[in-house]
Amino acid sequence: MSSSVQLSTSSTRWDARLWGVLLTVSVVVGLDALDVSMVAVALPSIQADIGLSTGALQWIISAYVLGYGGLLLLGGRTADLLGRRRVFLVAVAVFALASLLGGLVDDGALLIATRFIKGLAAAFTAPAALSIITTTFHEGPARNRAISIFAVFGASGYSAGLVFSGLLTEVGWRWTFLLPVPIAIAALVAAIKLIPSYEPQTGGGYDFPGAITGAAGSLLLVFAVVEAPEIGWVAPRTLISFALALALLATFVFIEKRSKHPLLRLGILRSGPLARANLGGATFFGAYIGFQFVVMLYLQNVLHWSALQTALGFLPAALIVAFGSPRIEPLIDRLGTPRTILAGVVAHVIGYALFLRIDESSSYAGSVLPSMILLGIGFMLAFSSLNIQATNGISDDEQGLAGGLLNTSIQVGGAIGLAVVTAVLTGNSGGATGPAALLNGLAPALTVVTGIAVISVLVALSGVVGLRKAEARSAISEPEYAAAE
């Protein structure tokens, strides 16, 4: 790490500069998460105003996911190679500009283009922000505390976006695009003043062939997943897209094995904790995004809630995350990330299973609220722990790569989970949107959600087993060392 970033984190008291760095990057990541959800409630108003078709309308959401999920790995490694501060500042500026343009344009194609650019910018800010934190705060309690606070903004940003979108759409849909502009500008000014310079730590050249094939393969994979529920999983275009994506990614791996300066050092994937964090993050978020989609339809189309009421229905989970995540660090230090991740994913499985009881007359307090409370507890326990586990033990010059890998897993896992749940829901409801038809599709969709979450439990269990073995080996070796002394 460059000497310019050796901010002291050894003391339990952080100075104003450390807090400023942490809050600045956390606000930007919260803004990324908020922007994913804030436009959702405004879609009907956008459609009525601009005259977009239903197929084009879904690309306002999908274009953001495409840019964000498809380029995260490239964004993370770029932060390592070109400097985290530089990449972060440029990406935040692009995000602010694209937000402004999105609130001003009247053409559907341009609106979708601005959403893609915002997703692309977020793909660079998210891993850069995480690597700034992990290289500024020493590994251990200080970093765990910082990441726990960082997690508040990332995990609650999505829920906050739902609430803001319900309020802003009442004024005008353009405000859902314009609200992030002053926040991003303020964060950019703060970042320029507070975030110290990070010199690139990887010498040598750049892996342009790897960057091109990796980015193209990731983009095409996310594009295929996003489009599949609409045009069919076995449609020729879907199959061709998946085949090309796999071919590009296979070429990417071939290039990385032989490159002197690889974009992705494949050896990093041999880290068991990192691999479990990525697989756990993908299944954890895949289940949650699918569940959220199901609940949105249930509350609005079956219980006939308004958009704002629906958004407020998720508020208990967001409040638990907001108030609990900053206080979770002592528990993580005591139990270790594998155990806290396991507790979090188990809470989600129980929450999803409880929701299987819903019908046309279910009450919020009796059927919805228990799941929301468990979701909040699960996020509070698992989200911070996943971020910590994915970056602990990774050298400073690969922190951006580790953050990019985790965020890629989360985004791609969310996209796949949503696509699968959507396909199951549509297939069992016959495409109808009436309460009775939706209920026919909701039960199988919720079963799939619960099944995906069970996979995350199995991944977490493997981590706990590995931790127990490591603790047992340590307990055996310590007496031997004492005897030798």
Salt bridges, closest charged atoms under 4 A:
ASP35 OD2 - ARG115 NH1 2.70
ASP35 OD1 - LYS118 NZ 2.78
ASP80 OD2 - ARG77 NH1 3.01
ASP80 OD1 - ARG84 NH2 3.48
ASP106 OD1 - ARG174 NH2 2.26
GLU139 OE1 - ARG143 NH1 3.67
GLU227 OE2 - ARG237 NH2 2.95
GLU398 OE2 - ARG265 NE 2.76
GLU471 OE1 - ARG339 NH2 2.96
